[in-house]
Amino acid sequence: MSFSLSDADPQPGLVLDGSASTLRSNLAAKTMWVRSALAGPSGILPTNVQALITAALTQARAIEDVEARFNNTILLWTFIPCLKTAEVLARGRDATADILTRDQAIRSNRLYRVITENTTDLISRHAPDGRFIDATQASWRLLGYRPEELRGKFLEEIFHSDGSLQQLTEARNRLRDDGYATMTLDLTHRDGSKRWFEIASRAIRETYTGAVVEVVSVSRDITARVASEDNSRRLADELARTSRLATLGELASSIAHEMNQPLATIVNFASASQRYLKSANTQPEHFERVDDGLDKIIHHANRASEVIKHLRTFLRKGRNRTTDVLLNETLTKVAQLCQWEADKYSVEIICTPSDRKPTIIADQVLLEQVLINLIRNGMEANVEARAAETATTSSRLTLSTSVNSDGETLIEVTDEGPGLDEQGIRQMFQPFYTNKPQGLGLGLSMSRSIIEGFGGFLDAQTAATGGLILTCRFPATATKNRAPITEIAPDE
């Protein structure tokens, strides 16, 4: 009994003899080779059709899924032998879409493996509760665990540093609500070294319910970056302290003058009290003068102690400590510290504090450093202007605090110097820019950086006096307005 073919079959079919010659074909096969402009049925068959027919007949078995490609079509052929008639039924199936999809999947899988096996970041899959489902080979280098060791482990078992539990909980909540979460965690590597990781995670949700069914995370080792940032902060602290030391060196004569006055007064009162004590037996009223002298000695000794304490705070090395800073009181203290230098240059310092008693969140010592720098720059500008005018009269330097209509807190230092043009104002805050023969060009640049670190901004503009107004501007978010409080008047 020979094979029969149906023209109703949508798939191509051929009946072949032992030499691979076509005995019969159905309509689908004829249509296929005609439309493809092929010479005959051999064009739609595999190139090794003769060997396939021989194998099917001699081995008495069907041979399946043999691929044949022509034009843009891919057929999978099955060869079924009939031993009685020595014929072979060749039945084809159009598998173009399936094979192209398979090839694309193979290429995608190959690309995925190349990426995952060679990336320096750790790519991992997790269950909603945080258990590892899978991880890339980078886990060995970054964590000290092979991927097979991580499977089934909870994140808390790997990331078990201080605060990691809270961060992981917050990340799960964000993944549930937003579908995306990032966090920075530190952990101890299996070899005992401390590592920092930046982790970005995205949730994969169930199509209909929207529930999180899996989480994909990419973890990057940022240990070197964190160490660099820590080193940069340390260098910034060292540079700030060096700047404070340099400022103190420039203020040495003024400090000596300020310390000399209370000490000289103490010596004078002590000498006078000693003389009064010698004659107190014959003149009892001298005891009252001695008592008054001792009170004044205590007063000026305390004043000298406050000066020393303030200078030690100014030079103290350590982490910057932010706190509530009363600007009116700070401005008064800084003006007193610079007063003796101002007297030396015949510069009158005028303080005009705001009635609103403004308060900001800042580092007291660094803010004082900025204000001292601005005041000294202003005094030098005044001296320069007087030298150009060959005038001998004193000049004024105005210090003020205020709160504008936008709620911004302002500290302004206004001088009577020669001023600068627009280009000079733009350049004056650039690092290493200076018009002073002995200047380094770092003071104003560092001052602006410090103010920006407090959430504010330092800028300059031309004053009505012809000099400059240097303004420290703090937005409402960086300030803390309080009810008016009574300020302690500075010692006379």
Legacy VTK file of the C-alpha trace (Angstrom):
# vtk DataFile Version 3.0
C-alpha trace
ASCII
DATASET POLYDATA
POINTS 492 float
0.000 0.000 0.000
1.537 3.323 -1.096
1.287 6.736 0.548
-1.566 9.070 -0.438
-1.438 12.904 -0.372
-4.294 15.348 0.095
-4.463 18.729 -1.596
-6.483 19.939 1.413
-3.410 19.584 3.651
-1.977 23.119 4.283
1.505 21.703 4.877
3.715 20.523 1.974
3.921 16.759 1.345
5.976 14.675 -1.099
6.342 10.982 -1.874
9.928 10.089 -2.819
11.567 6.946 -4.122
14.870 5.508 -2.976
16.872 7.851 -5.267
15.155 10.959 -3.851
13.102 11.533 -6.981
9.625 12.984 -6.472
6.826 10.560 -7.295
3.882 12.621 -6.081
3.303 15.982 -4.370
0.331 17.815 -2.913
-0.946 21.287 -3.808
0.757 23.009 -0.830
4.192 21.729 -1.930
3.670 22.773 -5.555
2.497 26.231 -4.533
5.498 26.680 -2.254
8.229 25.942 -4.804
6.437 27.919 -7.538
5.996 31.021 -5.381
9.619 30.789 -4.251
10.754 30.575 -7.920
12.504 27.268 -7.328
13.329 24.770 -10.099
11.341 21.978 -8.504
10.492 20.127 -5.298
14.157 19.506 -4.513
14.479 23.232 -3.730
12.234 22.950 -0.673
13.879 19.794 0.653
17.019 19.552 2.826
20.272 19.486 0.881
21.147 16.016 2.220
17.785 14.503 1.250
19.390 11.464 -0.462
21.252 10.466 2.692
18.098 10.942 4.776
15.994 8.696 2.489
18.666 6.015 2.460
18.894 6.091 6.257
15.107 5.933 6.699
14.758 2.924 4.357
17.772 0.962 5.563
17.131 1.608 9.249
13.326 1.274 8.941
12.655 4.334 11.063
11.209 7.824 10.703
13.589 10.781 10.764
12.065 13.966 12.238
12.678 17.734 12.375
15.195 18.050 9.565
15.615 21.732 8.705
15.484 23.202 5.207
15.888 26.921 4.520
15.082 28.773 1.315
14.354 32.452 0.764
12.766 33.599 4.077
11.087 30.266 4.859
12.203 27.540 7.248
10.629 24.076 6.968
10.999 21.135 9.338
10.682 17.826 7.460
9.732 14.374 8.694
10.710 11.347 6.534
8.525 8.237 7.019
9.624 5.059 5.146
7.406 2.367 3.594
9.518 -0.802 3.247
7.042 -2.684 1.022
7.014 -0.041 -1.712
10.512 1.391 -0.994
8.904 4.828 -0.858
9.375 7.627 1.653
6.707 10.147 2.700
8.279 13.573 3.255
5.956 15.806 5.228
6.994 19.432 5.905
5.941 21.987 8.527
6.434 25.757 8.265
8.450 26.559 11.420
9.800 29.971 10.394
8.291 31.920 13.300
9.160 29.261 15.888
12.787 28.912 14.795
13.365 32.672 14.510
11.928 33.087 18.010
14.156 30.294 19.271
17.228 31.820 17.639
16.420 35.195 19.155
16.011 33.579 22.568
19.373 31.838 22.163
21.055 35.117 21.232
19.372 36.925 24.132
20.369 34.183 26.550
23.958 34.285 25.273
24.035 38.084 25.672
22.503 37.804 29.150
25.146 35.284 30.186
27.978 37.428 28.813
26.668 40.451 30.731
25.907 38.695 34.004
29.111 36.649 34.072
31.360 39.614 33.310
29.701 42.561 35.065
31.489 43.952 38.100
28.150 44.650 39.817
26.136 42.003 41.621
22.814 41.229 39.918
20.467 39.182 42.077
16.880 37.946 42.197
14.919 37.825 45.447
11.631 36.560 46.777
9.292 39.228 48.253
10.560 38.380 51.752
14.174 39.070 50.680
15.442 35.515 50.193
18.006 35.078 47.425
16.642 33.194 44.401
19.753 33.587 42.275
22.844 35.771 41.927
25.616 36.394 39.421
29.216 35.260 39.790
30.194 38.718 41.113
28.798 37.604 44.487
32.058 35.761 45.228
34.215 38.865 44.766
31.813 41.337 46.381
30.367 39.275 49.238
32.583 36.214 49.591
29.700 33.822 48.770
29.203 31.646 45.700
25.794 32.047 43.970
24.754 28.557 45.107
25.587 29.500 48.714
23.349 32.554 48.577
20.237 30.766 47.305
17.679 30.611 50.101
19.528 33.039 52.391
17.754 36.143 53.668
19.218 39.575 53.001
19.497 40.142 56.748
21.951 37.219 56.953
24.319 38.976 54.535
23.660 42.659 55.282
23.736 42.550 59.079
25.374 45.893 59.927
23.984 48.577 62.243
20.827 50.108 60.806
20.578 47.636 57.906
17.390 46.025 59.243
15.554 49.351 59.250
16.803 50.248 55.761
15.795 46.858 54.356
12.326 47.215 55.860
11.932 50.701 54.386
13.141 49.411 50.996
10.522 46.619 51.020
7.814 49.175 51.773
8.967 51.391 48.879
9.079 48.386 46.532
5.538 47.498 47.541
4.245 51.062 47.116
6.395 52.498 44.302
7.983 49.461 42.688
11.496 50.917 42.982
13.923 51.509 45.837
17.552 52.528 46.343
19.665 52.353 49.477
23.257 52.513 50.679
24.366 49.806 53.100
27.592 48.766 54.738
28.433 45.140 55.406
31.283 42.941 56.504
32.752 40.816 53.708
33.243 37.155 54.427
36.980 37.844 54.724
36.298 40.386 57.493
36.780 43.595 55.484
34.146 46.339 55.588
32.387 47.168 52.315
29.848 49.793 51.235
27.171 48.986 48.653
24.736 51.084 46.642
21.712 48.907 45.857
18.975 49.645 43.309
15.966 47.294 43.297
12.876 46.961 41.130
9.752 44.922 41.880
8.211 42.459 39.421
4.458 42.292 39.949
1.791 39.687 39.231
-0.194 40.794 36.167
-3.687 40.779 37.618
-3.312 41.358 41.369
-0.293 43.679 41.247
1.354 41.816 44.121
5.152 41.741 44.234
6.259 38.264 43.170
9.988 38.899 42.709
12.607 41.621 43.171
15.612 42.213 40.912
18.530 44.100 42.493
21.797 45.553 41.224
24.410 46.067 43.955
27.495 48.185 43.314
30.586 48.278 45.522
31.173 51.960 46.404
33.763 51.347 49.111
36.433 53.294 47.214
34.057 56.198 46.643
33.038 56.346 50.315
36.698 56.254 51.355
37.464 59.052 48.887
34.589 61.152 50.240
35.737 60.560 53.818
39.256 61.565 52.828
37.924 64.676 51.082
35.975 65.648 54.204
39.071 65.085 56.328
41.154 67.231 54.006
38.439 69.902 54.034
38.501 69.892 57.842
42.297 70.162 57.792
42.139 72.983 55.257
39.526 74.808 57.324
41.680 74.443 60.447
44.746 75.630 58.515
42.759 78.635 57.369
41.767 79.344 60.973
45.419 79.124 62.017
46.399 81.484 59.218
43.672 83.900 60.229
44.810 83.729 63.841
48.377 84.438 62.767
47.264 87.535 60.889
45.264 88.623 63.940
48.167 88.012 66.352
48.847 91.698 67.051
45.160 92.387 67.606
44.824 89.411 69.931
47.893 90.518 71.871
46.380 93.990 72.214
43.040 92.614 73.369
44.695 90.326 75.925
47.124 93.025 77.028
44.383 95.463 78.009
42.611 93.334 80.666
45.936 91.987 81.954
47.416 95.499 82.270
44.232 96.650 84.031
44.459 93.691 86.428
48.074 94.588 87.262
47.135 98.250 87.845
44.242 97.392 90.163
46.338 94.802 92.005
49.148 97.355 92.568
46.671 99.992 93.750
44.943 97.529 96.076
48.311 96.532 97.509
49.137 100.211 98.272
45.734 100.739 99.905
46.214 97.656 102.066
49.503 99.014 103.432
47.780 102.134 104.761
44.464 100.475 105.677
45.371 100.264 109.385
45.572 104.052 109.657
42.932 104.804 107.018
40.073 102.258 107.275
38.232 103.762 104.288
40.935 102.231 102.076
39.392 98.782 102.694
36.432 99.832 100.533
38.837 100.820 97.734
40.605 97.473 98.032
37.251 95.669 97.816
36.313 97.698 94.731
39.711 96.973 93.190
39.297 93.225 93.751
35.861 93.321 92.073
37.422 94.995 89.037
40.270 92.456 88.996
37.721 89.615 88.927
35.765 91.357 86.164
38.769 91.816 83.874
40.178 88.354 84.675
36.873 86.828 83.571
36.992 88.917 80.436
40.487 87.630 79.631
39.294 84.076 80.311
36.413 84.515 77.851
38.795 85.769 75.187
41.066 82.738 75.663
38.102 80.358 75.669
36.766 81.895 72.459
40.128 81.599 70.726
40.496 77.953 71.791
37.056 77.207 70.364
38.024 78.992 67.172
41.089 76.761 66.790
39.607 73.505 68.051
40.055 70.607 65.639
37.249 68.099 65.163
33.945 67.482 63.481
31.825 70.460 62.588
28.961 70.762 65.047
25.777 72.431 63.849
23.574 74.119 66.385
21.226 77.091 66.758
23.309 80.218 66.172
22.039 83.600 67.421
23.256 85.903 64.674
23.051 89.185 66.599
25.165 87.794 69.424
27.623 86.162 66.987
28.037 89.399 65.042
28.774 91.308 68.244
31.383 88.782 69.375
33.155 88.787 66.015
33.169 92.595 65.928
34.813 92.631 69.376
37.457 90.151 68.228
38.344 92.416 65.281
37.985 95.695 67.189
41.665 96.194 67.998
42.687 95.683 64.381
39.953 98.119 63.395
41.373 100.681 65.842
44.798 100.137 64.331
43.513 101.069 60.867
41.115 103.771 62.116
38.086 101.825 60.929
34.872 102.264 62.883
32.846 99.036 63.110
29.109 99.737 63.306
26.784 96.869 64.246
23.096 97.132 63.334
21.426 93.926 64.539
17.888 93.015 63.520
15.059 93.462 66.028
13.733 90.020 65.038
16.671 88.215 66.675
17.341 85.873 63.686
18.615 82.340 64.312
20.076 79.844 61.832
21.292 76.244 62.011
25.059 76.322 61.447
28.481 75.612 62.900
29.279 78.485 65.270
33.064 78.386 64.770
32.951 78.138 60.959
30.410 80.949 60.728
32.629 83.168 62.906
35.556 82.280 60.642
33.592 83.470 57.596
32.521 86.723 59.283
36.076 87.485 60.453
37.309 86.978 56.903
34.637 89.296 55.489
35.325 91.966 58.134
39.073 91.898 57.556
38.579 92.106 53.782
36.306 95.094 54.343
38.850 96.834 56.585
41.607 96.269 54.030
39.357 97.714 51.319
38.729 100.821 53.468
42.456 101.281 54.066
43.119 100.905 50.325
40.513 103.543 49.474
41.895 106.022 52.037
45.451 105.477 50.755
44.298 106.287 47.218
42.569 109.448 48.431
45.465 110.399 50.749
42.851 111.014 53.443
43.540 110.721 57.158
39.945 110.556 58.434
38.529 107.301 59.734
36.233 105.097 57.682
33.270 102.931 58.575
32.487 99.218 58.234
28.833 98.322 58.763
27.716 94.917 60.000
24.016 94.092 59.960
21.529 91.249 60.276
17.994 91.273 58.880
15.080 89.137 57.703
13.538 90.133 54.350
9.965 89.759 53.122
10.687 86.289 51.709
11.715 85.029 55.133
15.404 84.938 54.178
17.947 85.784 56.858
20.718 88.137 55.728
24.110 89.035 57.176
25.656 92.029 55.404
29.161 93.485 55.648
29.381 96.889 53.927
32.721 98.630 53.394
33.793 101.998 52.005
36.525 100.608 49.785
37.227 101.251 46.093
34.736 98.566 45.031
34.889 96.258 41.978
33.346 96.183 38.522
30.964 93.381 37.442
33.795 91.197 36.169
35.737 91.653 39.404
32.682 90.672 41.458
32.269 87.499 39.364
35.932 86.580 39.792
36.382 87.411 43.476
34.881 84.089 44.664
36.957 81.929 42.310
39.662 79.835 44.037
43.169 81.354 43.898
41.920 84.641 42.435
43.297 87.617 44.366
44.485 91.184 43.755
46.548 91.238 46.959
50.326 90.819 46.561
50.536 88.360 49.487
47.061 86.815 49.114
46.302 83.172 48.333
42.848 83.740 46.843
41.235 81.102 49.060
39.451 83.147 51.732
36.325 84.175 49.835
36.135 80.874 47.934
36.214 78.899 51.187
33.811 81.322 52.842
31.271 80.780 50.064
31.689 76.992 50.345
31.125 77.127 54.114
27.987 79.258 53.749
26.660 76.923 51.020
27.298 74.033 53.407
24.846 75.704 55.793
22.240 75.865 53.009
22.907 79.537 52.237
24.736 81.616 49.640
27.447 84.273 49.713
27.430 87.028 47.107
28.570 90.614 46.595
27.156 93.778 45.088
28.157 97.399 44.757
27.279 99.576 47.774
25.979 103.128 47.723
29.213 104.168 49.455
31.172 103.023 46.421
32.463 99.934 48.192
30.984 96.448 48.341
28.179 94.754 50.238
29.047 91.129 51.008
25.805 89.271 51.803
25.370 85.884 53.468
21.854 84.821 52.488
20.084 81.958 54.254
16.694 80.747 52.922
13.781 80.185 55.257
14.507 76.408 55.290
17.961 77.047 56.825
16.724 79.445 59.494
14.945 78.928 62.763
12.899 81.943 63.794
12.169 82.121 67.469
10.300 84.343 69.814
12.418 87.373 70.783
14.845 86.646 73.589
16.855 89.033 75.694
20.486 89.277 74.599
23.250 89.671 77.148
25.042 92.935 76.585
28.747 92.468 75.844
31.319 93.492 78.425
32.475 97.036 78.129
LINES 1 493
492 0 1 2 3 4 5 6 7 8 9 10 11 12 13 14 15 16 17 18 19 20 21 22 23 24 25 26 27 28 29 30 31 32 33 34 35 36 37 38 39 40 41 42 43 44 45 46 47 48 49 50 51 52 53 54 55 56 57 58 59 60 61 62 63 64 65 66 67 68 69 70 71 72 73 74 75 76 77 78 79 80 81 82 83 84 85 86 87 88 89 90 91 92 93 94 95 96 97 98 99 100 101 102 103 104 105 106 107 108 109 110 111 112 113 114 115 116 117 118 119 120 121 122 123 124 125 126 127 128 129 130 131 132 133 134 135 136 137 138 139 140 141 142 143 144 145 146 147 148 149 150 151 152 153 154 155 156 157 158 159 160 161 162 163 164 165 166 167 168 169 170 171 172 173 174 175 176 177 178 179 180 181 182 183 184 185 186 187 188 189 190 191 192 193 194 195 196 197 198 199 200 201 202 203 204 205 206 207 208 209 210 211 212 213 214 215 216 217 218 219 220 221 222 223 224 225 226 227 228 229 230 231 232 233 234 235 236 237 238 239 240 241 242 243 244 245 246 247 248 249 250 251 252 253 254 255 256 257 258 259 260 261 262 263 264 265 266 267 268 269 270 271 272 273 274 275 276 277 278 279 280 281 282 283 284 285 286 287 288 289 290 291 292 293 294 295 296 297 298 299 300 301 302 303 304 305 306 307 308 309 310 311 312 313 314 315 316 317 318 319 320 321 322 323 324 325 326 327 328 329 330 331 332 333 334 335 336 337 338 339 340 341 342 343 344 345 346 347 348 349 350 351 352 353 354 355 356 357 358 359 360 361 362 363 364 365 366 367 368 369 370 371 372 373 374 375 376 377 378 379 380 381 382 383 384 385 386 387 388 389 390 391 392 393 394 395 396 397 398 399 400 401 402 403 404 405 406 407 408 409 410 411 412 413 414 415 416 417 418 419 420 421 422 423 424 425 426 427 428 429 430 431 432 433 434 435 436 437 438 439 440 441 442 443 444 445 446 447 448 449 450 451 452 453 454 455 456 457 458 459 460 461 462 463 464 465 466 467 468 469 470 471 472 473 474 475 476 477 478 479 480 481 482 483 484 485 486 487 488 489 490 491
